[in-house]
Every structure is written in C-alpha cells, then in structure tokens.
C-alpha cells in the first residue's frame, strides 16, 4: 500500500467524475478510501506526500453517490411517447 497508489486512485476518480462516469469514480474513490483507512496514523500525518485525507475521500464518495442517484433519477423519469389510439367512428 502506498501513498502514490492513493493519489493515483483519487486522480482517476476525479477524472471519471468529470466525464460523468459515476460508477468508475466511485470504484476508484472506494479503493482509495480503503487504503487510507488501513494506513497507520503515523503515515496519515505525513501530509507532504498524501494529497487526500480520510474526510476528503469520504466527502468525495458521498458526492459521487448523490450525483449518481440524481443521474439515475433523471433516467427513471424518461418519457415515452406512444401513438394515440382513436375510437372508430360510432364508438365512444
């Protein structure tokens, strides 16, 4: 486990988020989140190398999930246009 891996995962997560690929963004962010959670506290305090902290990654994950849910909500409300069926003359 390395600081470089965490930084690379979060850079990939940000790039995926910007392109609208929420599933990939979430996958990379969760990988970074797991690595940060497993790091010894002494290494976490070395902020010169680690560009993200646990709180920042947690907030990123929450934001991606909100955007993913909002995106899914828009897709779920898709309108379907159907051709109208008219009654034959004399039918009501």
C-alpha positions in Angstrom: 0.0 0.0 0.0 1.5 3.3 -1.0 0.7 7.0 -0.9 1.3 7.1 -4.7 -1.5 4.5 -5.2 -4.0 6.6 -3.2 -3.1 9.7 -5.1 -3.4 7.9 -8.4 -6.8 6.3 -7.4 -8.2 9.7 -6.4 -6.9 11.4 -9.6 -8.6 8.6 -11.7 -11.8 9.1 -9.6 -11.8 12.8 -10.2 -11.3 12.3 -14.0 -14.1 9.8 -14.1 -16.4 12.1 -12.2 -15.7 14.9 -14.6 -16.5 12.7 -17.5 -19.8 11.6 -15.9 -18.7 8.1 -15.2 -20.0 7.8 -11.7 -19.5 4.1 -11.3 -15.8 4.3 -12.2 -15.4 7.4 -10.0 -17.0 5.6 -7.1 -14.9 2.5 -7.6 -11.6 4.4 -7.5 -12.7 6.5 -4.6 -13.7 3.5 -2.6 -10.3 1.8 -3.3 -8.5 4.9 -2.1 -10.8 5.1 1.0 -10.0 1.6 1.9 -6.3 2.2 1.6 -6.4 5.3 3.7 -8.4 3.6 6.4 -5.8 0.8 6.6 -2.8 3.2 6.9 -1.1 3.6 10.2 -1.8 7.0 11.8 1.8 8.0 11.6 1.8 7.7 7.8 -1.5 9.6 7.6 0.1 12.5 9.3 2.7 12.8 6.6 0.7 15.4 4.5 3.6 16.3 2.3 3.0 13.2 0.2 -0.6 12.2 0.8 -2.8 14.6 -1.2 -6.1 13.3 0.3 -7.2 12.6 3.9 -10.0 10.3 5.1 -12.5 13.1 5.5 -11.9 14.4 2.0 -12.3 11.0 0.4 -15.4 10.3 2.5 -16.9 13.6 1.2 -15.9 12.7 -2.4 -17.6 9.3 -2.1 -20.8 10.9 -0.7 -20.8 13.5 -3.5 -20.4 10.8 -6.2 -23.2 8.8 -4.7 -25.5 11.9 -4.7 -24.7 12.7 -8.3 -25.1 9.0 -9.3 -28.5 8.9 -7.6 -29.6 12.2 -9.3 -28.5 10.9 -12.7 -30.4 7.6 -12.2 -33.5 9.6 -11.1 -33.5 11.5 -14.4 -33.2 8.3 -16.3 -36.1 6.8 -14.4 -38.4 9.6 -15.4 -37.9 9.2 -19.1 -41.0 10.0 -21.1 -42.3 7.5 -23.6 -44.4 8.8 -26.4 -47.0 6.5 -27.9 -49.2 6.9 -30.9 -52.7 7.7 -29.8 -55.4 5.2 -30.5 -58.6 6.7 -31.8 -62.0 5.1 -31.5 -63.6 4.0 -34.7 -66.5 6.2 -36.0 -69.6 5.5 -34.0 -67.7 4.1 -30.9 -67.4 6.2 -27.8 
